[in-house]
Amino acid sequence: MKSSRRQFSKTVILGAAASQVDFMSSSQAAEGSVVTANGVHLPARTIPNPKSISPEAQAMMAAPTMVALSYPPVEQPVAWRVYTARMDAAVMPMVAAVASSVAANVEEIRVGEATVFAITPEQAQVDDRFVYLDIHGGGLVMGGGALCRAFGMATAARYGSKVWTVDYRMPPDHPYPAPLDDCVATYRKLLTLHRPEEIIIGGGSAGGNLAAAMILRARDEGLPLPAATYLGTPELDLTESGDSFQTNLGLDARLTESLMRANLLYAAGHDLTHPYLSPLFGDFSRGFPPTLLTTGTRDLFLSNAVRMHWALRNHGIPAELFIDEAGSHGGFGGCPEGAQVEREVRRFLKQYWGRRA
């Protein structure tokens, strides 16, 4: 185990050589920029879509993207319920397209206050001893119900494994700590059916926040660590203190504004720096499972993944970081770059499932 904790981590830039891009000269890029004590003021300029990515990814970048609705004021719960319903309806067709590609048996399990969808593919590619505990994304305020089920089906389709996905409670009616309570309760339940080395926990975006926070809290409560965790473009810092929250604001095609209103709604007055709210600030000297992180150079959450990678490495935790060239939040699904990330995730899962058995 000691040797595995010292294994070298890989940081990989996915994509073709950057030299293919027609960059502005250094004098053109610098013209009009002003360095101040607080930062650098840049003149308005067009950031070209790079030629260093696949034609499919270039086409995706050039196509109109779904514009997210602006967040309502924190103190308007009715407006948040409307926001969630409209966003869930907009996202469902995209998720359902992937979910429909797998035939699976789905069992609904009640765990405390939450519903868990236990999904078993009819033609699983992974031994049924192993299970992927999937925590859905959605900015901590959306993605529940039927969409949660669809997210779980899509995960089963991608990884060919048995999946448990948690339909955790959410604000405005159930802010923190209720969502995290539901996730921890589900992990406790899963441990009655599986050994910890048979469980991998994963989540994307807000699901990455809850997956990491769940592991920290479960560890603090004396539960064993899972075999590994996968954090896809994770929302690990609700304070939004990282560099990319400024440099990629307006550049990320999917996260087009700060998520602070949703963060404050979710936190319900609790300190945003608490590790159960912002897992990036956790104490990793006390242990954390081997971790795979993915992000993109245009992801608003790029700094989250980069800083988490270093935080884990600094305490000897095996960690890998894969960065999509030009990728916004969520990456390039359906493109060669997206397929490459999925291959890396499947490789990672296969590497760690049952490793300590």
C-alpha positions as CSV (number, residue, x, y, z in Angstrom):
1,M,0.0,0.0,0.0
2,K,2.9,2.4,0.8
3,S,4.3,2.0,-2.7
4,S,1.0,2.7,-4.3
5,R,0.6,5.9,-2.3
6,R,3.9,7.0,-3.8
7,Q,3.1,6.2,-7.4
8,F,3.8,9.0,-9.8
9,S,0.8,11.0,-11.0
10,K,0.2,11.9,-14.6
11,T,-0.9,15.3,-15.8
12,V,-1.9,15.1,-19.4
13,I,-3.1,17.7,-21.9
14,L,-5.5,15.9,-24.2
15,G,-5.5,17.2,-27.7
16,A,-3.2,17.8,-30.7
17,A,-0.1,20.0,-30.7
18,A,-0.9,23.6,-29.7
19,S,1.5,24.8,-32.3
20,Q,-1.2,24.3,-34.9
21,V,-3.1,27.3,-33.5
22,D,-2.6,30.7,-35.3
23,F,-1.8,32.8,-32.2
24,M,-1.5,36.5,-32.1
25,S,2.0,37.8,-31.8
26,S,3.2,38.7,-28.3
27,S,3.1,42.4,-29.1
28,Q,-0.5,42.2,-30.4
29,A,-1.6,40.2,-27.3
30,A,0.1,42.6,-24.9
31,E,-1.0,45.8,-26.6
32,G,-3.3,47.8,-24.3
33,S,-2.8,45.5,-21.3
34,V,-2.1,47.3,-18.0
35,V,-0.4,45.7,-15.0
36,T,-1.7,47.0,-11.6
37,A,-1.1,46.1,-8.0
38,N,-4.3,44.1,-8.0
39,G,-4.0,42.3,-11.4
40,V,-3.8,42.8,-15.1
41,H,-6.3,44.8,-17.2
42,L,-6.7,43.3,-20.6
43,P,-8.3,45.0,-23.6
44,A,-11.3,43.5,-25.3
45,R,-10.3,40.9,-27.9
46,T,-11.7,37.8,-29.6
47,I,-10.4,34.4,-28.4
48,P,-10.4,32.2,-31.5
49,N,-11.6,28.6,-31.4
50,P,-8.4,26.6,-31.6
51,K,-7.4,24.4,-34.5
52,S,-5.6,22.1,-32.0
53,I,-8.7,20.0,-31.4
54,S,-10.7,17.5,-33.4
55,P,-13.0,18.7,-36.2
56,E,-15.9,17.4,-34.1
57,A,-14.8,19.5,-31.1
58,Q,-14.3,22.5,-33.3
59,A,-17.9,22.1,-34.7
60,M,-19.2,21.8,-31.1
61,M,-17.4,25.0,-30.1
62,A,-18.8,26.8,-33.2
63,A,-22.4,25.7,-32.6
64,P,-24.8,27.7,-30.5
65,T,-24.8,26.4,-26.9
66,M,-27.7,26.1,-24.5
67,V,-27.8,29.4,-22.5
68,A,-28.4,28.7,-18.8
69,L,-30.9,30.7,-17.0
70,S,-29.6,33.4,-14.7
71,Y,-29.8,32.5,-11.0
72,P,-32.7,34.0,-9.0
73,P,-32.0,36.0,-5.8
74,V,-31.1,33.7,-2.9
75,E,-34.2,34.8,-0.9
76,Q,-36.8,33.8,-3.5
77,P,-37.5,30.1,-3.1
78,V,-40.4,30.1,-5.6
79,A,-38.2,31.4,-8.3
80,W,-35.6,28.7,-7.5
81,R,-38.2,26.0,-7.9
82,V,-39.1,27.5,-11.3
83,Y,-35.5,27.7,-12.3
84,T,-34.8,24.1,-11.4
85,A,-37.9,22.8,-13.3
86,R,-36.9,24.7,-16.4
87,M,-33.3,23.7,-16.3
88,D,-34.1,20.0,-15.7
89,A,-36.5,20.0,-18.7
90,A,-33.7,21.5,-20.9
91,V,-31.1,19.1,-19.8
92,M,-33.2,15.9,-19.9
93,P,-33.1,15.3,-23.7
94,M,-29.3,15.3,-23.8
95,V,-28.9,12.9,-20.9
96,A,-31.8,10.6,-22.1
97,A,-30.0,10.1,-25.4
98,V,-27.1,8.4,-23.6
99,A,-29.2,6.7,-21.0
100,S,-31.4,5.0,-23.6
101,S,-28.3,3.2,-25.0
102,V,-28.2,0.7,-22.2
103,A,-30.8,-2.0,-21.1
104,A,-30.8,-2.3,-17.4
105,N,-32.8,-3.3,-14.4
106,V,-33.6,-0.4,-12.1
107,E,-34.6,-0.8,-8.4
108,E,-35.7,2.1,-6.3
109,I,-34.3,1.9,-2.7
110,R,-35.3,4.2,0.1
111,V,-32.4,5.3,2.2
112,G,-33.4,7.6,5.0
113,E,-34.9,10.7,3.3
114,A,-33.5,9.9,-0.1
115,T,-34.3,7.6,-3.0
116,V,-31.5,5.6,-4.5
117,F,-31.7,4.1,-8.0
118,A,-29.8,0.8,-8.1
119,I,-29.0,0.2,-11.8
120,T,-27.7,-3.1,-13.1
121,P,-27.0,-3.3,-16.8
122,E,-28.3,-6.5,-18.5
123,Q,-25.0,-6.9,-20.2
124,A,-22.5,-5.6,-17.6
125,Q,-18.9,-5.3,-18.6
126,V,-17.8,-5.2,-14.9
127,D,-18.1,-8.0,-12.3
128,D,-21.2,-7.4,-10.3
129,R,-19.2,-7.5,-7.1
130,F,-18.2,-4.0,-7.9
131,V,-20.4,-0.9,-7.8
132,Y,-20.1,2.8,-8.8
133,L,-21.7,5.2,-6.4
134,D,-22.7,8.1,-8.7
135,I,-23.5,11.6,-7.3
136,H,-25.3,13.7,-9.9
137,G,-24.4,17.2,-10.8
138,G,-26.6,20.2,-11.3
139,G,-25.1,23.2,-9.5
140,L,-26.3,21.8,-6.1
141,V,-29.9,22.8,-7.0
142,M,-31.1,20.7,-10.0
143,G,-30.8,17.2,-11.4
144,G,-33.1,15.3,-9.1
145,G,-36.0,12.9,-9.8
146,A,-36.3,11.5,-13.3
147,L,-33.2,13.3,-14.4
148,C,-31.2,11.7,-11.5
149,R,-32.4,8.3,-12.8
150,A,-31.3,9.2,-16.3
151,F,-27.9,10.4,-15.1
152,G,-27.4,7.0,-13.4
153,M,-28.4,5.1,-16.6
154,A,-26.0,7.2,-18.6
155,T,-23.2,6.4,-16.1
156,A,-24.0,2.7,-16.4
157,A,-23.9,3.0,-20.2
158,R,-20.5,4.6,-20.1
159,Y,-18.8,2.3,-17.7
160,G,-20.7,-0.9,-18.0
161,S,-21.0,-1.4,-14.3
162,K,-23.6,-1.6,-11.6
163,V,-24.5,1.9,-10.4
164,W,-26.1,3.4,-7.4
165,T,-27.2,7.0,-7.9
166,V,-28.5,9.2,-5.1
167,D,-31.6,11.4,-5.6
168,Y,-30.5,13.6,-2.7
169,R,-32.6,16.4,-1.3
170,M,-31.8,19.9,-2.5
171,P,-32.5,23.6,-1.8
172,P,-34.4,25.7,-1.6
173,D,-36.4,23.3,0.6
174,H,-33.5,21.2,1.8
175,P,-30.2,23.1,1.9
176,Y,-27.0,21.9,3.5
177,P,-26.4,19.6,5.3
178,A,-29.4,17.6,4.0
179,P,-27.9,16.7,0.6
180,L,-24.7,15.6,2.2
181,D,-26.6,13.6,4.9
182,D,-28.4,11.7,2.1
183,C,-25.1,10.9,0.3
184,V,-23.4,9.7,3.5
185,A,-26.4,7.6,4.5
186,T,-26.3,5.9,1.0
187,Y,-22.6,5.1,1.4
188,R,-23.3,3.6,4.8
189,K,-26.1,1.4,3.3
190,L,-23.8,0.4,0.4
191,L,-21.1,-0.7,2.9
192,T,-23.6,-3.3,4.3
193,L,-23.7,-4.9,0.9
194,H,-20.2,-4.4,-0.4
195,R,-16.7,-4.3,0.9
196,P,-15.1,-0.8,0.6
197,E,-12.6,-2.0,-2.0
198,E,-15.6,-3.0,-4.2
199,I,-16.9,0.6,-4.2
200,I,-15.8,3.6,-6.3
201,I,-17.4,6.9,-5.7
202,G,-17.7,9.5,-8.4
203,G,-19.5,12.7,-9.5
204,G,-19.3,15.5,-12.0
205,S,-19.5,19.2,-11.3
206,A,-21.6,19.6,-8.1
207,G,-21.6,15.9,-7.9
208,G,-17.8,16.1,-7.5
209,N,-18.3,18.4,-4.6
210,L,-20.7,16.0,-2.8
211,A,-18.6,13.0,-3.6
212,A,-15.5,14.5,-2.1
213,A,-17.4,16.0,0.8
214,M,-19.0,12.6,1.5
215,I,-15.7,10.8,1.6
216,L,-14.2,13.4,4.0
217,R,-17.2,13.2,6.3
218,A,-17.5,9.4,6.1
219,R,-13.8,9.2,7.0
220,D,-14.3,11.6,9.9
221,E,-17.1,9.4,11.2
222,G,-14.9,6.3,11.1
223,L,-16.2,4.7,7.9
224,P,-13.6,3.0,5.6
225,L,-12.5,4.7,2.5
226,P,-13.8,3.5,-0.9
227,A,-11.4,2.0,-3.4
228,A,-11.1,5.3,-5.4
229,T,-12.9,8.3,-6.5
230,Y,-13.5,10.1,-9.9
231,L,-14.1,13.8,-9.8
232,G,-15.1,15.2,-13.2
233,T,-14.8,19.0,-13.7
234,P,-15.6,19.2,-9.9
235,E,-17.0,22.1,-8.0
236,L,-14.7,21.8,-5.0
237,D,-14.4,25.4,-3.9
238,L,-17.7,27.2,-3.2
239,T,-15.7,30.4,-2.3
240,E,-14.6,30.6,-5.9
241,S,-11.1,31.7,-5.0
242,G,-9.2,30.0,-7.8
243,D,-7.6,31.8,-10.7
244,S,-9.8,30.3,-13.4
245,F,-13.0,31.8,-11.8
246,Q,-11.6,35.0,-13.2
247,T,-9.6,34.0,-16.3
248,N,-12.2,31.6,-17.7
249,L,-15.3,33.7,-16.8
250,G,-17.0,34.4,-20.1
251,L,-14.8,31.9,-21.9
252,D,-16.5,28.7,-20.5
253,A,-19.3,28.0,-22.9
254,R,-21.4,26.2,-20.3
255,L,-20.8,28.0,-17.0
256,T,-21.4,31.5,-18.1
257,E,-21.6,33.2,-14.7
258,S,-20.5,32.9,-11.1
259,L,-22.4,30.2,-9.2
260,M,-22.2,32.1,-5.9
261,R,-25.9,32.6,-5.6
262,A,-26.5,28.9,-5.8
263,N,-23.6,28.3,-3.4
264,L,-25.1,30.6,-0.8
265,L,-28.5,29.1,-1.2
266,Y,-27.0,25.6,-0.7
267,A,-24.9,26.6,2.3
268,A,-27.8,28.3,4.1
269,G,-25.5,30.5,6.2
270,H,-22.8,28.0,6.9
271,D,-19.1,28.9,6.3
272,L,-18.3,28.3,2.7
273,T,-14.7,27.3,3.6
274,H,-15.8,24.3,5.7
275,P,-14.4,21.1,4.0
276,Y,-17.9,19.6,3.9
277,L,-18.9,22.5,1.7
278,S,-15.6,23.2,-0.1
279,P,-13.7,19.8,0.0
280,L,-10.6,21.5,-1.5
281,F,-9.9,22.8,2.0
282,G,-10.0,19.4,3.6
283,D,-7.3,17.8,5.7
284,F,-5.9,15.1,3.4
285,S,-3.1,14.1,5.8
286,R,-5.8,11.9,7.4
287,G,-6.4,9.9,4.2
288,F,-8.3,10.1,1.0
289,P,-8.7,7.5,-1.8
290,P,-6.8,7.4,-5.1
291,T,-8.4,10.1,-7.3
292,L,-8.8,10.9,-10.9
293,L,-9.7,14.5,-11.8
294,T,-10.7,15.8,-15.3
295,T,-11.2,19.3,-16.5
296,G,-10.5,21.6,-19.5
297,T,-8.4,24.6,-20.3
298,R,-11.6,26.7,-20.6
299,D,-13.4,25.2,-17.6
300,L,-14.5,27.7,-15.0
301,F,-13.6,25.0,-12.5
302,L,-10.1,24.4,-13.9
303,S,-8.4,25.8,-10.7
304,N,-10.5,23.5,-8.6
305,A,-9.1,20.4,-10.3
306,V,-5.5,21.7,-10.4
307,R,-5.5,22.7,-6.7
308,M,-7.1,19.5,-5.6
309,H,-4.5,17.5,-7.6
310,W,-1.7,19.3,-5.7
311,A,-3.5,19.1,-2.3
312,L,-3.7,15.3,-2.7
313,R,-0.2,14.8,-4.1
314,N,1.3,16.9,-1.3
315,H,-0.1,14.3,1.2
316,G,1.0,11.2,-0.8
317,I,-2.4,10.4,-2.2
318,P,-2.3,8.9,-5.7
319,A,-3.9,11.4,-8.0
320,E,-4.2,11.8,-11.7
321,L,-5.2,15.0,-13.6
322,F,-6.4,15.0,-17.2
323,I,-7.0,18.4,-18.9
324,D,-9.0,18.7,-22.2
325,E,-7.5,21.2,-24.6
326,A,-10.0,24.0,-25.0
327,G,-12.6,22.1,-23.0
328,S,-15.4,24.0,-21.2
329,H,-17.1,22.6,-18.2
330,G,-18.3,19.1,-18.9
331,G,-15.9,18.5,-21.8
332,F,-16.5,17.4,-25.3
333,G,-19.1,14.6,-25.0
334,G,-19.7,12.8,-28.4
335,C,-16.3,14.0,-29.7
336,P,-12.9,12.1,-29.9
337,E,-11.8,14.1,-26.8
338,G,-14.8,13.0,-24.8
339,A,-14.2,9.4,-25.9
340,Q,-10.6,9.7,-24.8
341,V,-11.6,10.9,-21.3
342,E,-14.1,8.1,-21.0
343,R,-11.4,5.5,-21.8
344,E,-9.2,7.0,-19.1
345,V,-12.0,6.8,-16.6
346,R,-12.7,3.2,-17.4
347,R,-9.0,2.4,-17.2
348,F,-8.9,4.1,-13.7
349,L,-12.0,2.2,-12.5
350,K,-10.6,-1.1,-13.7
351,Q,-7.3,-0.3,-12.0
352,Y,-8.8,0.3,-8.5
353,W,-11.9,-1.9,-8.2
354,G,-11.0,-4.8,-5.9
355,R,-7.4,-3.7,-5.7
356,R,-7.3,-4.2,-1.9
357,A,-9.4,-7.4,-2.1
